[in-house]
Structure formats: structure tokens, C-alpha cells
Amino acid sequence: MTGNATRQARAVRLGPRSIAALVLVSAVGGAALGWPFLAPPTSQVSAHAQDAPWLFTGLLLLLVAVVAATISESGLGPKAVAMLGVLAATGAALRPLGAGTAGIEPMFFLMVLSGRVLGPGFGFALGAVTMFASALLTGGVGPWMPFQMLSMGWFTMGAGLLPGPDRLRGRGELVLLAGYGFLAAFAYGTVMNMQGWPYLDPDGSPIAPDPQAGPLANLARFVAYCLATSLGWDLGRAVVTVVLTVTLGPAILKALRRATRRAAFESPVTFDAPTE
């Protein structure tokens, strides 16, 4: 089902610098997550396998901050900041509700809907800020936090890149968002598995990364690790995201679009001169 072709306002319009920063942080994040598959056994990275995740974590945290600053500089106005604060606070408050039990994490469906309405630039900023705020709220601060921020930024940004933001409405849009939420929930879990997997002791587990093995052997170990440790968790997250998207999605999408129209993000904020 399609509606009228009314162009949907975006809270953040990505410029060349913002896109370049996003590409850079995504490339570094991909390298930080995929180095066990990319580094040959004789490389210095493999020789310092226990140190590499910490080095990548520090670098990634700095780059996420650079991206957030760049997006803000490119057009995150006061109205968008207010919207970002409200949605990030709501998402952070939703995260502890399920306490992560069996993958029950209701914040993910809100990120899907928000990214869809407000666009990829706002979505990346919202995902990263929400995960940062929720980590402070739940005491989940650690070397995994920058990867959670980046992964949630990708997750929410992806919803903003889905086709038909101006025309697709109704049941068709819900099916699209539910399908994306289902697949992206598994992708998020896989990315976070890649973050924690290198910390395992290769001598203590047959599913831990082996610095002396080749990429294919380590890939097989990683798949076994995902199946053994997080498949049920990721499935729970995916199902909850789909159910909440289908049941609550229409009302929340309508509310977000109404708020976006009233905020008029693309209209400049002006102040009248005081009258005497």
C-alpha cells in the first residue's frame, strides 16, 4: 500500500563530511570486528591477540565521538536535539525492562521506527546515544560499549535507508519494518559476538579463535560459537522486535510523523527582535 508522495522531513541531512566520517568509523569498526578473520597467523596483530581488542576499542570510541560531532555540525539543530533527547531517553528506559532475559529487549523496535521516520543520519546518532545512555543506566560500561554504540547506530541507520520512506505506508510498510527488524536483530547479535569472541582463550575452548588457524577455520569456529551461545538470545530479540513493530508500530509511526511535521526540522529557527 502506498500513500501520497509527500516528501518526509529529515532531522539531519547528511553532508559530505558526515558521510565521510560515517564511512571511516564503519571501516575501522569493521576492521576491529573482523581482524581475527583478516590477520594472517604471522602478523603482529595475531601475536598480540589479547591486546588488539583493547586498542581497537579506544580508537573506535574516539571515532564514534568524531562522527557524532560531525553529524551535529552538519545540521542537528535545537529541535532535532530535543527530539534526540526524548527518543534516546525513552529507548534507554526501555532497555532494562526485559533485563536482557532471553533476548527480550524492547528498545530495538523503537530504534527501527525512529530510524524509518527520521532518516539515516538522525538514526545513527540516536542509536549511538541511546546505547550510551542505557549503558550508564544499567551499569553496562566496558570495552564492549563502543561496539554496542556503533552496532546500534548501524541498526537504526539501516532502518532509515529502507526504500519508500515517502510513499510506502500501511501494511506494506509494517511488513518491511518487521522483516528488517527480524534480520537486523540477528545481525546486531552477530556483530556483538564478533566483539567478544577474540577474548576467549584458544586453549580453553574449541569454539574460541585460534591465532594459528586460517580465516576459514576461524570462521567455522565463530559460527559454532554463535550457535552455541547466542542463537536463542538473538531469536528472542528478533521475535520481540517483530511483535512490537506490528502491534505498536502504526500508532508510533503516526505519532513520530506528526511530531516531525510540527517540528519542521528543515525550517530555520528565528527569533523576533524584542519590542519596546
C-alpha positions in Angstrom: 0.0 0.0 0.0 1.3 3.4 -0.9 0.2 6.9 0.2 0.7 10.3 -1.3 4.2 11.2 -2.4 4.8 13.7 0.3 8.5 14.2 1.0 9.3 13.2 4.5 11.3 15.7 6.5 14.6 14.7 7.9 16.0 15.9 11.2 19.6 15.6 9.9 20.7 16.0 6.3 24.0 14.2 5.8 26.6 16.2 4.1 29.9 15.1 2.5 31.8 15.4 5.8 29.2 13.4 7.7 29.2 10.7 5.1 33.0 10.5 5.0 33.1 10.3 8.9 30.4 7.5 8.8 32.4 5.6 6.2 35.6 6.0 8.2 34.1 4.8 11.5 32.4 2.0 9.8 35.6 0.9 8.1 37.5 1.0 11.4 34.7 -0.7 13.2 34.6 -3.5 10.5 38.4 -3.9 10.9 38.1 -4.0 14.7 35.4 -6.7 14.5 36.8 -8.8 11.6 40.6 -8.8 12.4 40.6 -12.4 13.5 39.4 -13.4 10.1 41.7 -11.0 8.2 45.0 -11.2 10.0 47.4 -14.0 8.9 48.9 -16.1 11.7 52.3 -14.5 11.3 51.0 -10.9 11.6 51.8 -8.7 14.6 48.1 -8.3 15.3 47.8 -12.1 15.9 50.9 -12.0 18.0 49.1 -9.5 20.3 45.7 -11.1 20.1 44.8 -10.2 23.7 45.8 -6.5 23.3 44.2 -5.9 19.9 40.6 -5.6 21.1 41.5 -3.0 23.7 43.4 -0.9 21.1 40.5 -1.1 18.7 38.1 -0.2 21.4 39.9 3.0 22.3 40.2 4.0 18.6 36.6 3.2 17.9 35.4 5.3 20.8 37.3 8.3 19.5 35.9 7.8 16.0 32.3 7.5 17.2 32.7 10.8 19.0 34.1 12.3 15.8 31.1 11.1 13.8 28.6 12.4 16.4 30.3 15.8 16.3 30.4 15.9 12.5 26.7 15.0 12.3 25.9 17.6 14.9 27.8 20.2 13.0 26.1 19.4 9.7 22.6 20.3 10.9 21.5 18.8 14.2 19.5 21.9 15.2 17.8 22.6 18.6 14.6 20.9 17.6 16.4 17.8 16.4 18.4 17.8 19.6 15.2 17.9 21.6 13.8 15.0 19.6 17.0 13.1 20.0 16.9 13.6 23.8 13.4 12.4 24.1 13.8 9.3 22.0 17.2 8.4 23.5 15.8 8.7 27.0 12.8 6.5 26.0 15.0 3.9 24.4 17.4 3.9 27.4 14.4 3.4 29.7 13.0 0.5 27.6 16.3 -1.4 27.7 16.2 -2.5 31.4 12.5 -3.6 31.2 13.4 -7.1 29.9 16.8 -7.1 31.6 18.1 -8.9 28.5 16.2 -12.0 29.6 16.0 -14.4 26.6 16.7 -11.5 24.3 13.7 -9.5 25.4 14.9 -6.0 24.5 12.0 -3.7 23.6 14.3 -0.8 22.7 15.1 -2.3 19.3 11.6 -1.8 17.9 11.7 1.9 18.8 15.0 2.3 17.0 13.5 0.7 13.9 10.5 3.0 13.8 12.6 6.1 14.7 15.2 5.5 12.1 12.4 4.9 9.5 10.8 8.2 10.2 13.7 10.5 11.0 16.3 9.2 8.5 19.7 7.5 8.5 21.7 10.5 9.8 19.5 11.0 12.8 19.2 7.2 13.2 22.9 6.7 13.6 23.2 9.5 16.2 20.1 8.2 18.0 21.3 4.6 18.1 24.7 5.5 19.5 23.4 8.0 22.0 20.6 5.6 23.2 23.1 2.8 23.7 25.5 5.1 25.6 22.7 6.3 27.9 21.3 2.9 28.5 24.8 1.6 29.4 25.1 4.3 32.0 21.6 3.5 33.3 22.3 -0.2 33.6 25.9 -0.1 34.6 26.9 -1.8 31.3 30.0 0.3 30.7 33.0 -1.6 29.5 35.2 -2.3 26.4 32.1 -3.6 24.6 30.3 -0.2 24.9 31.8 1.5 21.8 30.9 -1.6 19.7 27.4 -1.5 21.1 27.1 2.2 20.2 28.4 1.6 16.7 26.2 -1.5 16.1 23.1 0.2 17.3 24.0 3.2 15.2 24.2 0.9 12.2 20.9 -0.8 13.2 19.0 2.4 13.4 20.6 4.0 10.4 19.7 0.9 8.3 16.0 1.5 9.1 16.4 5.0 7.7 17.9 3.6 4.5 14.9 1.3 3.7 13.1 2.1 0.4 9.9 4.0 0.1 10.1 6.5 3.1 7.8 9.0 1.3 5.3 6.6 -0.3 5.1 3.3 1.4 2.5 3.2 4.2 0.2 0.8 5.9 0.6 -2.9 6.0 3.3 -3.0 3.4 5.5 -0.6 5.5 4.9 -2.7 8.6 5.9 -5.9 6.8 9.1 -4.1 5.6 10.0 -2.8 9.0 9.2 -6.1 10.8 11.3 -8.0 8.3 14.2 -5.6 8.7 13.9 -5.7 12.5 14.0 -9.5 12.5 17.1 -9.8 10.3 18.8 -6.8 11.8 18.3 -8.2 15.3 20.3 -11.2 14.3 22.9 -9.0 12.6 23.3 -7.0 15.8 23.8 -10.1 17.9 26.4 -11.4 15.4 28.3 -8.2 15.4 28.5 -8.2 19.2 29.6 -11.8 19.2 32.5 -10.7 16.9 33.4 -8.2 19.6 33.6 -10.6 22.5 34.8 -13.7 20.7 38.5 -12.7 20.4 38.7 -12.6 24.2 38.2 -16.3 24.6 41.2 -18.5 25.5 42.0 -20.6 22.4 43.4 -23.3 24.7 40.3 -23.5 26.7 37.5 -23.9 24.1 37.2 -25.5 20.7 35.0 -22.6 19.6 37.5 -19.9 20.5 39.6 -18.1 17.9 42.9 -19.8 17.0 45.6 -17.3 16.1 47.4 -20.1 14.3 44.4 -21.1 12.1 43.4 -19.7 8.8 40.4 -17.5 8.1 38.1 -20.3 7.1 38.9 -22.4 10.2 38.3 -19.4 12.4 35.0 -18.6 10.6 33.8 -22.2 11.3 34.8 -21.7 15.0 32.9 -18.4 15.1 29.7 -19.9 13.6 29.9 -22.7 16.2 30.3 -20.0 18.9 27.2 -18.1 17.7 25.1 -21.3 17.5 26.2 -22.4 20.9 26.0 -19.2 22.8 23.6 -16.6 21.3 21.2 -18.2 18.8 18.3 -18.4 21.3 19.1 -14.9 22.6 19.1 -13.4 19.1 15.9 -15.2 18.2 14.1 -13.8 21.2 15.3 -10.3 20.3 14.1 -10.7 16.8 10.7 -12.0 17.7 10.1 -9.3 20.3 11.1 -6.7 17.7 8.7 -8.1 15.2 5.8 -8.4 17.6 6.2 -4.9 19.0 6.7 -3.4 15.5 3.5 -5.0 14.2 1.3 -4.2 17.2 2.6 -0.8 18.3 4.1 0.3 15.0 1.1 2.1 13.4 0.5 4.3 16.3 4.1 5.2 17.0 4.8 5.8 13.3 1.9 8.2 13.1 3.0 10.0 16.3 6.6 10.3 15.1 5.5 11.7 11.7 3.1 14.1 13.3 5.9 15.3 15.6 8.3 15.6 12.7 5.8 17.7 10.7 5.1 20.0 13.6 8.8 20.4 14.4 9.5 21.5 10.8 13.2 20.4 11.1 14.1 21.9 7.8 12.8 25.4 8.6 15.4 27.6 10.3 14.8 28.8 13.8 14.3 32.5 14.0 13.8 34.9 16.9 11.9 38.1 16.7 13.5 41.2 18.0 12.2 42.5 21.3 9.6 45.2 21.0 9.8 48.3 23.2 
